[in-house]
Amino acid sequence: MVIETENLKLVPCDAQLLKMAIKGNKQLSKFLGVSLADQWTTFGVDALQYALDQILARPGELGWWTYFPIHKLDNTLIGSGGYKGSPTEDGTVELGYEIASGYCNRGLATEMARGLIMKAFMDNRVKSILAHTLAQSNASTTVLAKCGFTKIEEVESTEDGFIWKWELIRA
C-alpha cells in the first residue's frame, strides 16, 4: 500500500524493488520511473539487502520494512525509511528514516515520519512506535519531537556509543 502525504508518495519495497535498488541507481530509476536525488541513501546497500533477506524469509512482513519516499512535484526518490519488522508481541514497531541532503530542511522527513506513523497505527496490534537517535540534539530528534515522540532513555550501543531511545504511544 503506497502511503500518500501532501508532498510524498511512500512506496513500499517488495523483493523485486529491493533487488533493483541493490543492483544500482540506473536500474532503480528505470524500474520506478523516477529521478534519484544525489546520495539518496546513506543507509546503503547493506540495509537494503537486510530488508530483502527479511522479506524473503518472512513474506508476511511485507509492508513492515523499507519504503521509498518519492517527492511528487520533482518525481524524485529522496531517501528511504520504514520499520524494522512487523509489530512485536508487546505491540511495538521501530521507525527509521533518511532524507537526501538536497531535500533537508523542508519538513519532508517529518512528513515521511508522520505518514509511516499513520500507517503503523492503522494496525490495531501497534501500541507504540520506537526510534533511536544519536545522543545529541539533531535533525532526527527535531523530527521525532514534532511527531510527538518522547525521549525515554539513553542507552549505550556497541556501534554508536550513547543513543537516545524515543517512543510514541498510541493515543
C-alpha positions as CSV (number, residue, x, y, z in Angstrom):
1,M,0.0,0.0,0.0
2,V,1.5,3.3,-1.1
3,I,1.3,6.0,1.6
4,E,0.3,9.4,0.2
5,T,1.2,12.6,2.1
6,E,1.0,16.2,0.8
7,N,4.3,16.1,-0.9
8,L,5.4,12.5,-0.9
9,K,4.4,9.0,-2.1
10,L,5.9,6.4,0.2
11,V,6.3,3.3,-1.9
12,P,6.6,0.0,0.0
13,C,9.5,-2.1,-1.2
14,D,8.8,-5.7,-2.2
15,A,11.6,-8.2,-3.1
16,Q,11.7,-7.1,-6.7
17,L,12.0,-3.4,-5.9
18,L,14.7,-4.1,-3.3
19,K,16.6,-6.2,-5.8
20,M,16.5,-3.3,-8.3
21,A,17.8,-0.9,-5.6
22,I,20.7,-3.3,-4.8
23,K,21.6,-3.6,-8.5
24,G,22.2,0.2,-8.7
25,N,20.8,3.6,-9.3
26,K,20.3,3.3,-13.0
27,Q,18.2,0.1,-12.7
28,L,16.2,1.6,-9.7
29,S,15.5,4.8,-11.6
30,K,14.2,3.0,-14.6
31,F,12.2,0.5,-12.6
32,L,10.4,3.2,-10.6
33,G,10.2,5.7,-13.4
34,V,11.7,8.5,-11.2
35,S,14.9,10.5,-10.9
36,L,17.1,9.8,-7.9
37,A,18.4,12.6,-5.6
38,D,22.1,12.7,-5.2
39,Q,23.1,10.4,-2.3
40,W,19.5,9.4,-1.8
41,T,20.6,6.8,0.8
42,T,23.3,6.8,3.4
43,F,21.9,3.6,4.9
44,G,23.3,1.9,1.8
45,V,23.1,-1.5,0.1
46,D,23.6,-3.4,3.3
47,A,20.4,-2.1,4.8
48,L,18.6,-2.9,1.5
49,Q,20.0,-6.4,1.5
50,Y,19.0,-6.9,5.1
51,A,15.4,-5.8,4.3
52,L,15.3,-8.1,1.3
53,D,16.6,-11.1,3.3
54,Q,13.9,-10.4,5.9
55,I,11.1,-10.2,3.4
56,L,12.2,-13.3,1.6
57,A,12.4,-15.2,4.9
58,R,9.0,-13.9,6.2
59,P,6.8,-12.8,3.3
60,G,4.0,-12.0,5.8
61,E,6.1,-9.0,6.9
62,L,5.8,-7.2,3.5
63,G,5.0,-3.6,4.3
64,W,6.9,-3.7,7.6
65,W,10.3,-2.9,6.2
66,T,11.6,-0.4,3.6
67,Y,9.7,2.5,2.0
68,F,11.0,4.8,-0.7
69,P,9.8,8.4,-0.5
70,I,9.1,9.9,-3.9
71,H,8.8,13.7,-4.0
72,K,5.7,14.2,-6.0
73,L,6.5,17.6,-7.6
74,D,10.0,16.6,-8.7
75,N,9.2,12.9,-9.3
76,T,12.4,12.1,-7.4
77,L,13.4,9.4,-4.9
78,I,14.7,11.4,-1.9
79,G,15.6,8.9,0.8
80,S,14.3,5.8,2.5
81,G,12.6,4.8,5.7
82,G,10.3,2.4,7.2
83,Y,10.2,-0.1,10.1
84,K,12.4,-2.8,11.5
85,G,9.9,-5.5,11.1
86,S,6.3,-6.2,12.0
87,P,4.8,-5.4,15.4
88,T,6.4,-7.4,18.3
89,E,4.2,-9.4,20.7
90,D,4.0,-6.4,23.0
91,G,2.8,-4.2,20.1
92,T,5.9,-2.1,19.2
93,V,7.5,-1.3,15.9
94,E,10.7,0.6,15.3
95,L,10.8,3.5,12.9
96,G,13.8,4.8,10.8
97,Y,14.1,7.3,8.0
98,E,16.6,9.3,6.0
99,I,16.3,12.2,3.5
100,A,18.9,13.2,0.9
101,S,20.7,16.4,1.9
102,G,19.4,18.4,-1.0
103,Y,15.9,17.9,0.4
104,C,16.6,18.6,4.1
105,N,15.1,21.5,6.0
106,R,11.8,21.4,4.1
107,G,9.8,19.4,6.6
108,L,9.9,16.3,4.3
109,A,11.5,14.0,7.0
110,T,8.7,15.0,9.4
111,E,6.1,14.4,6.6
112,M,7.6,11.0,5.9
113,A,7.7,10.0,9.6
114,R,4.1,11.1,10.0
115,G,3.0,9.0,7.1
116,L,4.8,6.0,8.5
117,I,3.3,6.6,12.0
118,M,-0.2,6.8,10.5
119,K,0.3,3.6,8.6
120,A,1.6,1.8,11.7
121,F,-1.2,2.9,13.9
122,M,-3.7,1.7,11.3
123,D,-2.7,-1.8,12.5
124,N,-4.5,-2.5,15.8
125,R,-1.6,-4.6,17.0
126,V,0.7,-1.5,17.2
127,K,0.6,0.1,20.7
128,S,3.8,2.1,20.4
129,I,6.5,3.2,18.0
130,L,10.1,3.3,18.9
131,A,13.0,5.2,17.3
132,H,16.7,5.7,18.2
133,T,18.9,8.7,17.5
134,L,22.4,9.7,18.4
135,A,22.5,11.1,22.0
136,Q,22.5,14.8,20.9
137,S,20.1,17.3,19.5
138,N,20.0,17.0,15.7
139,A,17.6,16.9,12.8
140,S,16.2,13.5,13.7
141,T,15.5,14.5,17.3
142,T,13.6,17.5,16.0
143,V,11.6,15.3,13.6
144,L,10.7,12.9,16.4
145,A,9.7,15.7,18.8
146,K,7.5,17.3,16.1
147,C,5.8,13.9,15.6
148,G,5.0,13.7,19.4
149,F,7.7,11.2,20.4
150,T,9.2,11.4,23.9
151,K,12.8,10.6,24.7
152,I,12.5,7.7,27.2
153,E,16.1,6.7,27.9
154,E,19.7,6.9,27.0
155,V,21.4,3.6,26.2
156,E,24.9,2.6,25.2
157,S,25.3,1.0,21.7
158,T,28.4,-1.0,20.8
159,E,28.2,0.5,17.3
160,D,27.2,4.2,18.0
161,G,28.2,4.9,21.6
162,F,25.3,6.5,23.6
163,I,22.0,6.8,21.8
164,W,18.6,8.1,22.8
165,K,15.5,5.9,22.7
166,W,12.3,7.6,21.7
167,E,8.7,6.4,22.0
168,L,5.3,7.4,20.7
169,I,2.4,5.7,22.4
170,R,-1.0,5.2,20.6
171,A,-3.4,7.8,21.7
